[in-house]
Structures are given as structure tokens and as C-alpha cells.
């Protein structure tokens, strides 16, 4: 895995924070943290998209962010645990992993930005 995929995973990690922040922020500092998480998340995703296929980057970003948000809501915010929901998230993650595995990592010569 190269450094650009690491950027995508870190971006997805911060996506979980800003999505939860949009729901639970109720004061200045919580909103400030949410805005910072949005900035970091999108900045890293955009930087990774300069070197990797944008469609795959976005799919991985959203898939991991969705899974992380669902699991965080269950673990930290009392969202009910439903087997169906977990099964569907696992199917989503299988698709994201499959997409990542079939995507070529390198940018063709001369296409660098």
C-alpha cells in the first residue's frame, strides 16, 4: 500500500469524526472540531485523488467512513445493534476492498500533477 492510500484511510477516519460532529455538535468547540475534521478529511482525499483514480478513492473514502460512522454510533452513542445492519456494512466493506484490490495504484508517466 502506498502513501496515497494511507491518505485515503486517514481521510475516512476524519470523516467519521465530522459526520458524528454534524449530528452531536452543540457548542463552539464541537463545531470547530467538526469543521477542522471536514477540512482534513477532504484535503487528504483530494490529495490522494491527484495520484489515484478518483472514483475508487471516493468509493473507498465513503465506504470506510460509512462503516466507521455506523460502528461508532453503535459503540459510543447507543444506536441499536442490528445484525442486518452489520451484515450490510460488511457487504459494503467487501465491495470497497474488492474495488481497491482491482485498482491500479500507479499513475501513468506524464499524468502526474
ChimeraX attribute file (.defattr): number of C-alpha atoms within 10 A of each C-alpha:
attribute: neighborCount
match mode: 1-to-1
recipient: residues
	/A:1	6
	/A:2	8
	/A:3	9
	/A:4	19
	/A:5	21
	/A:6	13
	/A:7	21
	/A:8	27
	/A:9	21
	/A:10	17
	/A:11	26
	/A:12	28
	/A:13	19
	/A:14	23
	/A:15	26
	/A:16	25
	/A:17	21
	/A:18	26
	/A:19	18
	/A:20	17
	/A:21	19
	/A:22	13
	/A:23	9
	/A:24	13
	/A:25	16
	/A:26	10
	/A:27	8
	/A:28	9
	/A:29	10
	/A:30	15
	/A:31	16
	/A:32	13
	/A:33	15
	/A:34	24
	/A:35	16
	/A:36	14
	/A:37	21
	/A:38	19
	/A:39	16
	/A:40	19
	/A:41	24
	/A:42	17
	/A:43	15
	/A:44	20
	/A:45	25
	/A:46	18
	/A:47	13
	/A:48	22
	/A:49	19
	/A:50	15
	/A:51	18
	/A:52	20
	/A:53	15
	/A:54	14
	/A:55	11
	/A:56	17
	/A:57	26
	/A:58	17
	/A:59	16
	/A:60	25
	/A:61	24
	/A:62	18
	/A:63	20
	/A:64	24
	/A:65	23
	/A:66	19
	/A:67	19
	/A:68	20
	/A:69	20
	/A:70	18
	/A:71	18
	/A:72	16
	/A:73	16
	/A:74	14
	/A:75	12
	/A:76	8
	/A:77	11
	/A:78	9
	/A:79	12
	/A:80	10
	/A:81	13
	/A:82	9
	/A:83	9
	/A:84	9
	/A:85	13
	/A:86	14
	/A:87	11
	/A:88	12
	/A:89	19
	/A:90	13
	/A:91	12
	/A:92	17
	/A:93	17
	/A:94	13
	/A:95	15
	/A:96	19
	/A:97	15
	/A:98	12
	/A:99	16
	/A:100	16
	/A:101	10
	/A:102	9
	/A:103	12
	/A:104	12
	/A:105	15
	/A:106	11
	/A:107	13
	/A:108	9
	/A:109	6
	/A:110	6
	/A:111	8
	/A:112	9
	/A:113	6
